[in-house]
Amino acid sequence: MNQKVDNEPLLAAVFAEAEPANFRDALFGETLRRVHRRRRWRQTRRLAGIFVVLGLLGIFVWQKNLPQRTPAPMTAAKTAGRSYTRVRTQPLPARETITTQPLAPGRFVASMAAVDVVQTGRGNYRLINDNELLALLTSHPAALVRTGPHSEQLIFANPEDEKGFPLN
């Protein structure tokens, strides 16, 4: 005889002792209940899909059969008279035009008695490097972005800082 067939009654007896008396019936009943629930859910989804398609089709047909409204033609209202006054303009004569002229060198008009004149001479500046630039901005978060080999752009984290701020 086949050895597999000989062992089946022994295995059935061993497993039968470990399970309750109605375990197989309960397991089979639970399996059938879940299968029925899945089948009902598939049928419900299919039915709901059909209703949605029919509803959308009904709305589409209903909107196509609505009477089309044509806008009423606009009629121009006749005005009783002119609501404006026509004005003719012409340039002023040269003798009535006000012009300004720069002061001659060395002549200054000031509201104070003494005015210090500051002039910048050539070569009195030096280029600063990236670290010195960022050191000036320690209290304002900023980033220096390189867009090319000799092209940089300073970007501020706070947009208000771009308008300027006192460095002192």
C-alpha positions, 0 to 999 in steps of 0.5 A: 500500500501507499505509505501516504494513505496509511499515514492519513488516518493517524494524522487525522486522529492526532489533529482531531485530539487537538481541535474542539469537536465543532472546529471544522464546522465553525471554520467552514461556516466562517469561510462561507460567511466571508465568501458570501460577504465578498460576493455581496460587496462585488455585487454592490460595487457593480450596482453602484457603478451602474447607478453612477453611470446612469446618473451621469448619463441622465445629467448629460442628456438633461443639460443637452435638452435645456433650452438655449438662452440667447442674449438679448441684443444690446440697444444703444441708449440715446443720450440727451446731450453731450456729457463732456466739454471739449478742451483745446490745449496748446503749449505755453509760450517760452517766456512763461516756462520755468527752467533751472540751470546748474550753479557755477562751480564753487557756488553753493547754496546752503542753509547752514553757515559751514558745509563740508564738501566730501569728494571721493578720489580715485583708487581710495577703495579696495575690493572685498572678498566673499568672507568680508562681505558675509561678515558685514551681514552677520545679523542678516541671514544671507547666501552668496550664490555663484551662477558662473565663474565670475558671477555671484548673486547675494540672496537675503533670507528676509525679503525686507533686507533687500531694500537696505539696512543700516550697517552700523 
